[in-house]
Amino acid sequence: MTPQLNIMGYLNRSEVNGPGCRAVVWVQGCWRECPDCFNPASWSLAVNQLVSVEELAERILSEPANQGVTFSGGEPFLQASALAALAKQVKAAGLNVMSFTGYTLAELRSPSAPEGAEDLLDQLDILIDGPYVAALAIHAPDSPVSSRNQRLHVFNPAFADKIDWASDQTEIHILKDGTRVFTGFRGQMDFDYV
């Protein structure tokens, strides 16, 4: 059976969600429900948009400007096995992969980690871990994390000098149907897979 992802949204090109131009996949489902979450619409664990890993990989790879893909959410590690499969496909085509997570890296490496967490970690070039905490918010043009408790982990040394986005950047995308998508700092994801 082809693995599927339950996603909240997809953006084909972004420059504020990691290094370079990249696709962004917002997964559906998160049990944390952090106050001041950037994407509260992602909390529900109910099915939103089911997309096969193959279909999403094709979509990501169809944009020649994309250098990578970022997994956000929701909580990506609740769908770690399917995201690991997606990451393998896009990495085989030369793209890089990063993820945000509300878990800490120690939690993801522990025996109580979500199923498939280690497989997904093995595919990542960059990880930003820890839940967003509004009281610890960072509003700075030189910080890739949004709150002081979060940590940036660069697993691939080729990206050590490519941390060139900042947590205070925002993009506005206007989709073909006129829907506006705000992403980056305080970006609210409120759209369908297109």
Backbone torsions as a table, in degrees:
resi	resn	phi	psi	omega
1	MET	NA	136.4	-179.7
2	THR	-71.5	127.5	178.1
3	PRO	-64.5	143.6	178.4
4	GLN	-122.7	155.6	175.1
5	LEU	-116.8	140.8	171.9
6	ASN	-96.5	108.9	-174.5
7	ILE	-113.5	154.9	173.5
8	MET	-91.8	-34.9	-178.6
9	GLY	-170.5	169.6	-178.6
10	TYR	-145.7	139.6	175.3
11	LEU	-129.8	129.3	-172.7
12	ASN	-77.4	-28.1	-178.7
13	ARG	-144.8	125.8	176.5
14	SER	-145.0	149.5	175.9
15	GLU	-123.8	13.1	178.9
16	VAL	-121.5	10.5	-178.3
17	ASN	-119.8	32.0	-179.3
18	GLY	137.7	-178.0	-176.0
19	PRO	-71.3	135.1	175.7
20	GLY	70.6	-165.8	177.4
21	CYS	-85.3	131.8	-174.0
22	ARG	-153.1	156.6	170.3
23	ALA	-80.0	156.2	176.6
24	VAL	-130.9	130.3	176.1
25	VAL	-114.9	118.4	175.1
26	TRP	-99.1	113.3	179.6
27	VAL	-79.6	157.1	178.5
28	GLN	-95.7	132.9	172.8
29	GLY	112.8	122.3	174.0
30	CYS	-159.8	129.4	-178.5
31	TRP	-89.6	-8.3	-175.0
32	ARG	-70.5	-42.8	-177.6
33	GLU	50.2	51.6	-178.7
34	CYS	-62.6	135.7	173.1
35	PRO	-58.6	140.2	-179.2
36	ASP	65.1	24.5	175.0
37	CYS	-55.1	141.8	178.8
38	PHE	-68.3	-30.0	-173.1
39	ASN	-132.4	66.0	-178.4
40	PRO	-61.3	-22.8	176.8
41	ALA	-65.2	-14.3	-178.7
42	SER	-87.3	-5.0	-173.5
43	TRP	-67.1	-42.2	-174.3
44	SER	-57.2	137.2	177.0
45	LEU	-88.1	-0.6	178.8
46	ALA	-67.9	157.3	178.7
47	VAL	-65.1	130.5	176.8
48	ASN	-110.6	-75.6	178.0
49	GLN	-130.3	111.1	176.9
50	LEU	-87.1	126.6	-179.0
51	VAL	-134.3	135.2	178.1
52	SER	-71.7	151.2	177.2
53	VAL	-58.0	-41.8	-179.3
54	GLU	-63.2	-43.8	-180.0
55	GLU	-63.1	-42.5	-179.6
56	LEU	-68.3	-39.5	177.0
57	ALA	-60.9	-43.8	178.3
58	GLU	-60.7	-42.0	-179.3
59	ARG	-62.5	-47.1	-179.9
60	ILE	-61.6	-45.8	-176.0
61	LEU	-75.4	-14.1	179.9
62	SER	-75.5	-13.1	179.0
63	GLU	-97.8	104.8	-175.0
64	PRO	-63.4	-21.5	-179.7
65	ALA	-76.1	-19.0	-176.8
66	ASN	-68.2	127.5	174.8
67	GLN	-101.3	-13.7	-178.2
68	GLY	-167.8	-173.5	177.7
69	VAL	-140.1	144.2	177.1
70	THR	-117.7	135.0	175.2
71	PHE	-101.4	126.3	179.6
72	SER	-136.5	-165.8	-177.4
73	GLY	-170.2	-152.9	18.0
74	GLY	40.2	-170.1	179.1
75	GLU	-113.7	104.4	-178.5
76	PRO	-54.9	-35.4	-174.4
77	PHE	-74.8	-4.9	170.9
78	LEU	-77.0	-13.5	175.5
79	GLN	-126.0	38.3	-171.6
80	ALA	-59.0	-42.1	-176.2
81	SER	-63.4	-45.8	179.5
82	ALA	-67.9	-38.5	177.8
83	LEU	-67.3	-34.2	176.2
84	ALA	-63.1	-40.7	177.8
85	ALA	-63.9	-42.0	177.3
86	LEU	-64.4	-44.0	179.9
87	ALA	-60.0	-42.0	179.3
88	LYS	-59.4	-42.0	-178.4
89	GLN	-66.0	-46.1	-177.0
90	VAL	-74.0	-31.5	176.9
91	LYS	-67.8	-35.6	177.6
92	ALA	-61.8	-25.1	178.3
93	ALA	-92.6	4.4	174.4
94	GLY	98.1	5.4	179.2
95	LEU	-88.2	159.0	174.9
96	ASN	-100.4	164.0	-174.9
97	VAL	-135.9	132.5	172.6
98	MET	-133.1	162.5	179.7
99	SER	-144.9	148.3	166.1
100	PHE	-97.6	152.1	174.7
101	THR	-155.3	148.9	173.4
102	GLY	-83.1	-14.4	175.2
103	TYR	-75.4	157.7	168.6
104	THR	-88.1	160.4	178.2
105	LEU	-60.2	-38.8	178.1
106	ALA	-61.0	-41.1	178.1
107	GLU	-64.6	-38.0	-178.8
108	LEU	-71.0	-20.5	178.3
109	ARG	-99.5	3.2	-177.5
110	SER	-89.5	165.2	177.7
111	PRO	-62.2	-21.5	-179.4
112	SER	-93.3	11.1	179.6
113	ALA	-64.2	153.8	176.1
114	PRO	-58.9	151.6	178.8
115	GLU	-57.3	132.2	178.1
116	GLY	85.5	1.1	-176.3
117	ALA	-59.0	-44.3	-178.1
118	GLU	-65.4	-37.0	177.5
119	ASP	-61.9	-42.0	179.1
120	LEU	-69.8	-43.3	177.3
121	LEU	-55.9	-38.7	-179.5
122	ASP	-62.7	-23.3	-178.3
123	GLN	-92.9	-13.9	-172.5
124	LEU	-81.9	140.9	170.6
125	ASP	-90.6	-34.9	-177.5
126	ILE	-140.5	141.5	174.6
127	LEU	-133.7	135.6	168.2
128	ILE	-113.7	117.7	-174.3
129	ASP	-113.3	162.1	177.5
130	GLY	99.6	144.4	-180.0
131	PRO	-71.2	153.3	174.0
132	TYR	-72.7	129.4	177.5
133	VAL	-122.4	111.2	-174.7
134	ALA	-57.5	-37.0	-178.8
135	ALA	-66.8	-16.9	-180.0
136	LEU	-110.7	17.6	-175.0
137	ALA	-57.6	143.4	175.4
138	ILE	-114.7	126.6	176.0
139	HIS	-120.3	78.7	-175.3
140	ALA	-139.2	142.7	-179.4
141	PRO	-75.1	0.9	-179.4
142	ASP	-122.7	17.4	-179.7
143	SER	-117.6	120.6	177.5
144	PRO	-79.5	-8.2	177.9
145	VAL	-105.6	155.6	-174.9
146	SER	-96.1	-20.6	175.8
147	SER	-142.0	151.2	-170.2
148	ARG	-61.5	-20.2	178.7
149	ASN	-79.0	-16.6	-178.2
150	GLN	-78.8	152.6	-179.1
151	ARG	-128.0	143.0	174.8
152	LEU	-96.7	125.7	177.6
153	HIS	-118.6	118.2	178.0
154	VAL	-103.3	102.9	-178.5
155	PHE	-81.6	-28.6	-179.9
156	ASN	-103.3	112.0	-176.5
157	PRO	-57.8	-19.9	178.4
158	ALA	-63.6	-16.9	-178.2
159	PHE	-102.7	4.0	-177.2
160	ALA	-57.7	-34.1	-179.4
161	ASP	-107.2	19.6	-178.5
162	LYS	-116.8	23.2	177.9
163	ILE	-85.9	79.4	-169.3
164	ASP	-114.2	12.5	175.2
165	TRP	-109.7	163.1	-177.7
166	ALA	-132.6	150.0	-176.5
167	SER	-67.8	-10.7	-179.8
168	ASP	-100.2	9.7	179.3
169	GLN	-87.3	148.9	178.4
170	THR	-136.7	144.3	172.2
171	GLU	-121.1	150.1	172.5
172	ILE	-122.0	123.1	178.3
173	HIS	-114.2	136.7	175.0
174	ILE	-110.3	115.0	-177.2
175	LEU	-80.2	168.3	-176.2
176	LYS	-56.5	-32.3	-178.9
177	ASP	-85.4	5.5	179.5
178	GLY	91.1	-7.1	178.4
179	THR	-63.6	137.2	177.2
180	ARG	-101.2	132.6	179.0
181	VAL	-117.4	122.1	176.3
182	PHE	-104.0	125.6	179.7
183	THR	-136.9	164.5	-171.4
184	GLY	98.8	-150.7	-178.0
185	PHE	-59.4	125.5	179.6
186	ARG	59.8	20.2	178.2
187	GLY	-70.1	127.9	178.5
188	GLN	-98.9	120.4	-178.6
189	MET	-90.5	111.6	-173.1
190	ASP	-141.3	67.5	-176.6
191	PHE	-157.6	167.9	178.7
192	ASP	-95.3	159.6	174.3
193	TYR	-60.3	127.8	-179.3
194	VAL	-126.3	NA	NA
